[in-house]
Amino acid sequence: MNAPRPIRVLLVEDQVLFRTALIHLLQSDPGFELAGEAGNGREALQQATAVRPDVILMDLRLPEMDGLEATRRIIAVWPEARIVILTASESDDALFEAIRSGAHGYLLKDVDAAIFFQTVRAVARGEASLSGPLAAKVLAEFARPAARAPRGNPGERLSPRETEILGFLAQGKSNKEIAAALTLTENTVKSHLKSILAKLHLENRVQAATYALRHGHGNKPPTQTND
């Protein structure tokens, strides 16, 4: 059996010493491959569209064009881009805007290597990381009544199964965990998730989870429904 293709990562970080450390970390695991590196937001935009990596690790504090603007521009020209935000502080307000703009996850720069690899792998699979010390802060920010909230089209209703899966998303469950709980395949869960995002006009799992919390889906007990 052939080994799975390595996850191609574009690393965007202006601090050379930290960027070098991350490169060595990525190269220490054969499951990852450095697709490119950039030291500012403009280079990130150019590299992202040129090499089309599986995951982009994006620092927020960058020269010339910051990580927030770079995230917005990359998503604008390449909506399928999977971006993980790198931040040195839990109080970085730009983090929330980056998530709203379509980023799929976030990592503190002092995170353990195991959590680092776990998060990048999850985002590469199309999932999003809501675990860790920043999770509660991100969800609380999105749940604020004044926060800019994506709204679904009232004419497009979620099915009972989609509503059920939305509830699991609010609990931070992965596709694998949702599939096991509902006796479904992961591909079926992914199909339902794609439909949920389309109907609610959301970008990713993070936005879907926060939408679910805002509308009380996370407090509802699961119900058994047919696909």
C-alpha positions as CSV (number, residue, x, y, z in Angstrom):
1,M,0.0,0.0,0.0
2,N,1.3,3.4,-1.0
3,A,2.0,5.9,1.8
4,P,-0.4,8.9,1.9
5,R,0.8,12.1,0.2
6,P,2.4,14.5,2.7
7,I,0.4,17.5,3.7
8,R,1.8,20.5,1.9
9,V,2.2,23.6,4.1
10,L,2.8,27.2,3.3
11,L,4.4,29.0,6.2
12,V,3.9,32.7,6.6
13,E,6.0,34.2,9.4
14,D,8.2,37.3,9.4
15,Q,10.4,36.3,12.4
16,V,13.2,34.3,10.8
17,L,14.2,32.4,13.9
18,F,10.6,31.3,14.6
19,R,10.0,30.4,11.0
20,T,13.2,28.3,10.9
21,A,12.1,26.5,14.0
22,L,8.7,25.7,12.4
23,I,10.4,24.5,9.2
24,H,12.5,22.1,11.2
25,L,9.4,20.9,13.1
26,L,7.5,20.3,9.8
27,Q,10.5,18.5,8.4
28,S,10.7,16.2,11.4
29,D,7.5,14.5,10.4
30,P,7.3,12.7,7.0
31,G,3.6,13.4,6.9
32,F,4.3,17.0,6.1
33,E,6.1,18.9,3.4
34,L,7.1,22.6,3.2
35,A,5.4,23.9,0.1
36,G,6.7,27.4,0.5
37,E,7.5,30.2,2.9
38,A,6.7,33.9,3.1
39,G,7.8,36.8,5.3
40,N,4.9,39.2,4.7
41,G,1.3,39.3,3.6
42,R,2.0,40.2,0.0
43,E,4.4,37.3,-0.4
44,A,1.8,35.0,1.2
45,L,-0.9,36.0,-1.3
46,Q,1.5,35.4,-4.2
47,Q,2.7,32.0,-2.8
48,A,-0.8,30.8,-1.9
49,T,-2.1,31.3,-5.4
50,A,1.1,29.9,-7.0
51,V,1.7,26.7,-5.0
52,R,-1.9,26.0,-3.8
53,P,-0.8,24.3,-0.5
54,D,-3.0,22.0,1.6
55,V,-2.7,24.3,4.6
56,I,-1.5,27.9,5.1
57,L,0.0,28.8,8.5
58,M,-0.5,32.5,8.8
59,D,1.0,34.8,11.4
60,L,-1.3,37.8,12.2
61,R,1.5,40.4,12.7
62,L,3.2,40.8,9.4
63,P,4.9,43.7,7.6
64,E,3.6,45.3,4.3
65,M,0.3,43.5,4.6
66,D,-0.8,42.0,7.9
67,G,-2.1,38.4,8.3
68,L,-5.8,39.5,8.5
69,E,-5.7,41.3,5.2
70,A,-3.7,38.5,3.6
71,T,-6.3,36.0,4.8
72,R,-9.2,38.0,3.4
73,R,-7.5,38.4,0.0
74,I,-6.5,34.8,-0.2
75,I,-10.0,33.6,0.6
76,A,-11.4,36.1,-2.0
77,V,-9.4,34.7,-4.8
78,W,-9.2,31.1,-3.5
79,P,-12.3,30.3,-1.3
80,E,-11.1,26.7,-0.8
81,A,-7.9,27.8,1.0
82,R,-7.4,26.3,4.4
83,I,-5.7,28.8,6.7
84,V,-4.5,28.3,10.3
85,I,-3.8,31.5,12.2
86,L,-0.6,31.8,14.2
87,T,-0.8,34.2,17.2
88,A,1.4,34.9,20.2
89,S,-1.4,36.3,22.4
90,E,-4.8,35.0,23.4
91,S,-6.0,38.6,23.5
92,D,-5.3,39.3,19.8
93,D,-8.6,40.9,18.6
94,A,-7.6,40.5,15.0
95,L,-8.0,36.7,15.5
96,F,-11.8,37.0,15.6
97,E,-11.8,38.9,12.3
98,A,-9.6,36.3,10.7
99,I,-12.0,33.5,11.7
100,R,-14.9,35.6,10.4
101,S,-12.9,36.0,7.2
102,G,-12.7,32.3,6.6
103,A,-9.7,31.0,8.6
104,H,-10.2,27.4,9.7
105,G,-8.2,27.3,12.9
106,Y,-5.7,29.0,15.1
107,L,-2.6,28.1,17.1
108,L,-0.8,29.9,19.9
109,K,2.9,30.1,19.1
110,D,3.9,28.3,22.3
111,V,1.6,25.3,21.6
112,D,2.9,21.7,22.1
113,A,4.2,20.0,18.9
114,A,1.5,17.3,19.3
115,I,-1.3,19.9,19.3
116,F,0.4,21.7,16.4
117,F,0.4,18.6,14.2
118,Q,-3.1,17.6,15.3
119,T,-4.5,21.0,14.3
120,V,-2.8,21.1,10.9
121,R,-3.9,17.6,10.1
122,A,-7.5,18.4,11.1
123,V,-7.6,21.5,8.9
124,A,-6.1,19.6,6.0
125,R,-9.0,17.1,6.3
126,G,-11.4,20.0,6.0
127,E,-12.2,20.2,9.7
128,A,-11.5,23.1,12.1
129,S,-9.9,23.1,15.5
130,L,-12.1,24.5,18.3
131,S,-10.0,23.1,21.1
132,G,-7.3,24.7,23.2
133,P,-7.1,27.9,25.3
134,L,-8.5,30.2,22.6
135,A,-11.7,28.1,21.9
136,A,-13.9,29.7,24.6
137,K,-12.8,33.2,23.7
138,V,-13.5,32.7,20.0
139,L,-16.9,31.2,20.6
140,A,-17.9,33.9,23.1
141,E,-16.9,36.6,20.7
142,F,-19.0,35.1,17.9
143,A,-21.9,34.5,20.2
144,R,-22.2,38.2,21.2
145,P,-25.5,39.7,20.0
146,A,-23.6,42.6,18.5
147,A,-21.2,40.4,16.6
148,R,-21.6,40.3,12.8
149,A,-23.4,37.0,12.3
150,P,-23.8,35.1,9.0
151,R,-27.5,34.5,8.4
152,G,-29.1,31.8,6.4
153,N,-31.7,32.2,3.8
154,P,-35.2,31.8,5.6
155,G,-36.4,29.9,2.5
156,E,-33.8,27.2,2.9
157,R,-34.4,25.0,5.9
158,L,-32.1,22.5,7.4
159,S,-33.3,18.9,7.5
160,P,-33.7,17.1,10.8
161,R,-30.4,15.3,10.2
162,E,-28.6,18.6,9.3
163,T,-29.9,20.2,12.5
164,E,-28.7,17.3,14.5
165,I,-25.2,17.5,13.0
166,L,-25.2,21.2,13.6
167,G,-25.7,20.5,17.3
168,F,-22.7,18.2,17.3
169,L,-20.6,20.9,15.7
170,A,-21.6,23.2,18.5
171,Q,-20.1,20.6,20.9
172,G,-16.8,20.7,19.0
173,K,-17.2,17.1,17.6
174,S,-15.1,16.0,14.7
175,N,-16.5,14.3,11.6
176,K,-15.3,11.0,12.9
177,E,-17.0,11.5,16.3
178,I,-20.3,12.6,14.6
179,A,-20.2,9.6,12.3
180,A,-19.8,7.2,15.2
181,A,-22.5,8.9,17.2
182,L,-25.0,8.7,14.4
183,T,-23.9,5.5,12.8
184,L,-23.0,7.2,9.6
185,T,-19.9,7.2,7.4
186,E,-17.6,10.1,7.5
187,N,-18.3,10.9,3.9
188,T,-22.0,11.1,4.7
189,V,-21.2,13.6,7.5
190,K,-19.1,15.6,5.1
191,S,-21.9,15.7,2.6
192,H,-24.4,16.9,5.3
193,L,-21.8,19.5,6.4
194,K,-21.4,20.8,2.9
195,S,-25.2,21.2,2.6
196,I,-25.4,23.0,6.0
197,L,-22.7,25.5,5.0
198,A,-24.4,26.2,1.7
199,K,-27.9,26.7,3.2
200,L,-26.6,29.0,5.9
201,H,-24.1,30.8,3.7
202,L,-21.2,30.1,6.0
203,E,-17.6,29.5,5.1
204,N,-16.4,26.7,7.4
205,R,-17.0,24.6,10.6
206,V,-15.9,27.4,12.9
207,Q,-18.7,29.6,11.6
208,A,-21.2,26.7,11.6
209,A,-20.4,25.9,15.3
210,T,-20.8,29.5,16.4
211,Y,-24.0,29.8,14.4
212,A,-25.3,26.7,16.2
213,L,-24.3,28.1,19.6
214,R,-25.9,31.4,18.9
215,H,-29.2,29.7,17.9
216,G,-29.2,27.2,20.8
217,H,-28.5,24.1,18.8
218,G,-25.7,23.1,21.1
219,N,-28.2,22.7,24.0
220,K,-30.5,20.4,22.2
221,P,-30.3,16.6,22.8
222,P,-29.6,14.5,19.7
223,T,-32.6,12.9,18.0
224,Q,-32.6,9.8,15.9
225,T,-33.5,10.6,12.3
226,N,-33.2,9.0,9.0
227,D,-30.9,10.4,6.3
